[in-house]
Amino acid sequence: MIDKPQRAWVIALSFIIAFMLTAIPVPDWALAWRPAWIAMVLVYWCIALPQRVGVICGWCLGLILDVLHGSILGQHAFGLAFVAYISLQYHQRIRVFPIVQQTAFVALVVLVYLAVMWQIYDLLGSVKYGPSYLLGTLTTALLWPWTYVILRDVRRRARVA
């Protein structure tokens, strides 16, 4: 029997692109509106392939994001592990939701993720953000349908299983 290749490079490439989008410099006025690219892509892969992408993957991505942002080591790791955990818990339900309900789920998960990050920043005093820090939830929710469709098509064409 011939074994199919796992094509893990497709998943890795999508996260690399998400990191690149996260690292793009934006003007100060647009910082609050920056989408949570890593969290959004993580939610997609946890829903699509829960046996391949999970909490450990979210933790590792969070550590890389901590290094990228220069934040406290483990801050984003905790948040993204939480995002992955919630996504894995509800992945069978979310798969069958219409795109509008999926968008609401992603917005809620990202809102909790950003709220936790905001509180950690505030608690430790490293950076002071206002409530506008949570506006990234809106842009993430607006971009979710396109992200979902693009990643789904890439997954199907590359036959990632």
Secondary structure by P-SEA (a helix, b strand, c coil): cccccccaaaaaaaaaaaaaaaaccccccccccccaaaaaaaaaaaaaccccccaaaaaaaaaaaaaaacccccaaaaaaaaaaaaaaacaaaaaaccaaaaaaaaaaaaaaaaaaaaaaaaaaccccccccccaaaaaaaaaaaaaaaaaaaaaaaaccc
